[in-house]
Amino acid sequence: MNRIPLIDPAHTTAERAALLQQVHGAFGATPNMFKTVANSPAALQAMWGFFGALGAGRLGARLGEQIAVAVADRNGCDYCLSAHTALGRKAGASAQEMHDAQGGTSADPRTQAALRFALQLVEARGAVDAADVDALRGAGFDDEEAMEIVAHVALNLFTNYVNVAFAVPVDFPAVKLRRAA
């Protein structure tokens, strides 16, 4: 059971309702995570803005979702694992690609490098070294894309922490965690 209320978009402040309407418009529904974050309009606005900014980034939705499932599995977040697996499929990734990403792997060397770097960021709490950044560049990522990988990791830490801390009920097709935090 969730540990914080899910905000009902029909029975809340105008500010919360407007933000939740934007979420609903993008997803065709209002996922429980956003209803939970709506307990703070400032947090909801920050999260939604972060999603929008990265959605317009250079990495693309598919790689962003692969990073999200790798981070979710590493952090033991069943909500994000389930949500981002579904979103990754919608973004064009195969079931196998999403399964592999969950374990931090990919048959594509460029994607593999991004996942490795993202998980190094999580494991080392950002304290990667020059060789890690050089390996990312060697796989074809420029500085803009490297920064976006860090941003995707940061956003996913935010969402993972929300969902784990508040036991947000999963409202996406469930995916089993491989590695709990």
Residue pairs with C-beta under 8 A, 6 or more apart in sequence:
1 167
1 169
2 32
2 36
2 166
2 167
2 168
2 169
3 165
3 166
3 167
4 36
4 39
4 166
5 36
5 39
6 32
6 35
6 36
6 168
6 169
7 16
7 20
7 35
7 36
7 38
7 39
8 35
9 16
9 17
9 20
9 21
9 24
9 30
9 35
9 38
10 17
12 20
12 38
13 41
15 41
16 38
16 41
16 44
19 38
19 41
19 44
19 45
19 48
20 30
20 34
20 35
20 38
20 44
22 48
23 30
23 31
23 34
23 48
24 30
29 171
31 83
31 171
31 172
32 79
32 168
32 169
32 170
32 171
33 79
33 80
33 83
33 159
33 162
33 163
33 168
34 44
34 47
34 48
36 162
36 163
36 166
36 168
37 43
37 44
37 47
37 162
38 44
47 155
47 158
47 159
50 151
50 155
50 158
51 155
53 151
54 64
54 148
54 151
54 152
54 155
55 61
55 64
57 64
57 148
57 151
58 144
58 145
58 148
59 67
59 114
59 145
59 148
59 149
59 152
60 91
61 87
61 88
61 91
61 92
62 88
62 91
62 92
62 93
63 111
63 114
64 91
64 152
65 84
65 85
65 87
65 88
65 91
65 93
65 98
65 101
66 88
66 93
66 97
66 98
66 101
66 106
66 111
66 114
66 115
67 101
67 114
67 115
67 118
67 149
67 152
67 153
67 156
68 80
68 84
68 87
68 88
68 152
68 156
69 80
69 81
69 84
69 85
69 88
69 98
69 101
69 102
69 175
70 101
70 102
70 103
70 104
70 115
70 118
70 119
71 80
71 118
71 119
71 122
71 152
71 153
71 156
71 157
71 160
72 78
72 79
72 80
72 81
72 84
72 102
72 156
72 160
73 81
73 102
73 103
73 104
73 177
73 178
73 179
74 104
74 119
74 122
74 123
74 179
74 181
75 122
75 156
75 157
75 160
75 161
75 164
75 181
76 164
76 177
76 179
76 180
76 181
77 159
77 160
77 163
77 164
78 163
78 170
78 174
78 175
78 176
78 177
79 159
79 163
79 164
79 168
79 170
79 172
80 156
80 159
80 160
80 163
81 102
81 175
81 177
82 170
82 172
82 173
82 174
82 175
83 170
83 172
85 98
85 102
85 172
85 173
85 175
86 172
86 173
88 97
88 98
88 101
89 95
89 98
93 101
97 106
97 107
100 106
100 107
101 111
101 115
102 175
102 178
103 178
103 179
104 115
104 116
104 119
105 112
105 115
106 112
106 115
109 139
110 139
110 140
110 141
112 139
113 135
113 136
113 138
113 139
113 140
113 141
114 136
114 139
114 141
114 149
116 135
117 128
117 132
117 133
117 135
117 136
117 146
117 149
118 149
118 152
118 153
120 128
120 132
121 128
121 149
121 150
121 153
122 153
122 157
126 150
133 146
136 146
136 149
137 146
141 149
162 168
164 181
